[in-house]
Amino acid sequence: MEDHSFDPVTSAPRIQSGQPVFDASVWIRLPRPGTRCPVSALSRSGLAELVRPCPRNSYRAPVEARVLKRRGATRGVLLVNRAALLAYIACQPAPEASAPREVLP
């Protein structure tokens, strides 16, 4: 059995029986620039829009997040509440099923 160690905050998958298995951690980090979140498949900027007040969300962030930084530091780590993110995604409307298109000759 193959088991890769991982940081529980990042929610990086571990491989078990050839399939990725995600940790049930409470907080996840934003993905690196140019990559997608392994939990939600959203981009870094897409996640940032959900957790930071901005015009696109009427200045009301729908997903809970926290910033961890050392005393006196100007930068920190943005952590997203995993359960709040998944709940937000689950409450979004499903795509509408369109009627089958006619096949033209």
N, C-alpha and C positions, 0 to 999 in steps of 0.2 A: 504494500500500500504506500503510495507516494503522498507525503504531507509536507508542504512548504510552509515555513514559518512566515508570519506577516505581522505588521503593525496593526493592532485592533482599531486604531482611530481612522486609518485610511480606508478601511473596508476593502482592501485588496483581496482578490479571491485566492483561495488555496485550491489545489488540485486534488481531487479525490475520485478515484476510479475514472480518470480521464475527463471529468467534468469540473468546472469551476464551482466552488462552494463559497458563499459570502458569509462573513462573520455577522452576527446580529448586534453589532456595536450600536450605541446610541448616536454617536457623532461621526460624521465623515468629513474629510477634507475636500476642498475643491480640487478637481483634477488638474494636472499640469497643462499649461497652455498647448493648444493643438491636439489635445486628447479629449476623450469623453469620460463621463462619470461611469464607473463600472456598475453602479446600483441603478441609475435612472437612464443612462445613455444620453444625458443632456451634455451640452458643451459647457466649458467653464463660464463663458459669458451668459449662457442661458440660466445656469444655476445662480450666478451672481445677481441676475435680474429678479430672481425669486426671493432672495434673502436680503436684498438691500432696497430701501425705499428709493423709488425713481419714478419718472413720469409714466413709464409703461405699466406700473402697478398702482398708479394713483397715489404714490408715496405711502403705500401700506404694504409692507413685505408680507406675502402670504405664507412664507415658510420661516420657521424659527432658526436663528443662527446666533453664534457667539464668536467673539474675537478673543483669542488668547495671545497676550504679549507680555514680555518682561517689563518690569518697572522702568520707565524712562525710554523705552523703545518706541520708535515711530512706526514700525511694522509689526504685524502679528500673523497668526494663523487663523483663517476664517473656517469655522467648523459649522456644518449644517446638521440640523436634527434629522436623522434618517427617517424616523416615524412620521414627522411632520411633512417631509418631502414626499414620501410614498402616499400619505393620506391626501395631499394636495393633488398628486397625479391621479389617484383613484377617483377623486370627485370631479375630474374634468369630463366633459361629454365625449362619448364615443363617436368616432367618425360616422357620418351618415352613409348608409348603404345606398349606392346608386343603382338605378335600374339598368339592366343589361343593355348595352348598346347594340344597335342594328349593325349587321355586317353588310357593308356595301359591296356589290359585285365588282 
